[in-house]
């Protein structure tokens, strides 16, 4: 894994842990990271990280409407 250094306002550093978790959650939501990768970035076990996604308005299941429609088409 690569280390990335970001310059952020001091107010974000005051809540360092929350900021890192937020970024990891949003990268997961956008499909840039898998759940396991996002959990690793956040420094948490995968299942603990999955439980906090709701805090950042991120759905655990990352399905598009097209994925769901295709799934229903394949039933039957």
N, C-alpha and C positions, 0 to 999 in steps of 0.2 A: 504494500500500500504506500502511496506517496503522501508526503506531508504538504499541506497547502496553508499558506499564511495569508490571512485576510486582515485588512485594516477596517475596523468597525468603530462606531461611536462608543465612547466610554460607557454609555448606558447599557449597551449590549454586553459588554465585558462584565458588568456588575452581575448579570444573570448568565454567566458563561455556560453552565450546564444546560439551561433552557434554550439558549441560542443554538448550541450544537445539536440538541435534539430536534429543534424546529427545522434547521437546515437539513438534517438527515431525513426527517419525515417528509419534507417537501421534495427532496431528491427522489425518495421512494415513490411519492405520489406521481411525479412526472415520468417515472419509468427509467430514470438515470441509474438508480441503484436497486438491487434486489432487497428483499426484506432482511436477509442475513447481512448484506453489505451495509445497509442503513443502520442496523443494530450495532455493527462493529464500529461505524463512525461515531455513533452515540455512546459507545462504551458500555453497552448493555447486552444481556442475553437476548436472543431473537424473540422469545415469547414475551419477555417483559417489554421489549420495545413495541411489539404488536399491540399490547394493551394500552400504551400511551398515545397511539396514533389519534385517538378520539380527541385528545387535548389540543390537537393541531388541525382539526377538521379534515383528517385524512382517512379515507376508507381503507380497511384492511384488504378487501378484494378490489383489485384494479382491473375491472372489466369495462370495456367500452360498450355502448349500446349495440354496436355492430357485432361484438363478440357474443352478446346475449341473444341477439336475433339469430345468428348462425348456430348457436347451441340449440335453440328451439327448432330450427329447420332440420337439424340432424336427429332429433327425437322422432321416432316412429318410422 
